[in-house]
Amino acid sequence: MKRFMLTLAALMVLPAVNLRAEDAAEKNIVQTAVGADDFNTLVAAVKAGGLVEVLSGEGPFTVFAPTDEAFAKLPKGTLEMLLKPENKDKLVGILKYHVVSGKVPASQVVKLDSAKTLNGKVSIEVTDSGVMLNEKTKVVKTDIMTSNGIIHVIDSVLLPPAE
């Protein structure tokens, strides 16, 4: 329990994204991402994937949102390749791997060992350094409340397992 509380407390104070909580709560997930400084690549990918309408819809959704810096960690040329119209299905698959149906706040995330996304399962592990997804992706900011869900900021792009 002590480790849970320390991890939750650490996640709450980590700076990562320039968002005001009161602004985000009035906007949907897409509007919130557009208004933040660190989600330009994610917004471009959501637009290219044709998912703006879905993620602006009623929801609720929980989005594990990679920052621009997270996208920059992808191998050179990967993002450009994914943004091409002929690769839309692959892009959509990756984006859906970041979305969970329903509102899952940090207080629930830390109690789970996995989460079912719209495109498979993501493993969740609480460690001394924080919450890790698929062993390598760290949750760096949690519980950005929006009008149609929750955003948790992550430091790497999650890639679904190869089929």
Protein Blocks (a to p, Z undefined) as FASTA:
>chain_A
ZZmmmmmmmmmmmcfbacdfklmmmpcfklmmmmpmklmmmmmmmmmnopmmmmmmnmpa
ddddddfklmmmpcghklmmmmpmklmmmmmmmmmmmpcedjddfklmmmpcbdcdfebc
ddddddfkbcceehlaccfbghiacfkbccdddfbdcddddZZ
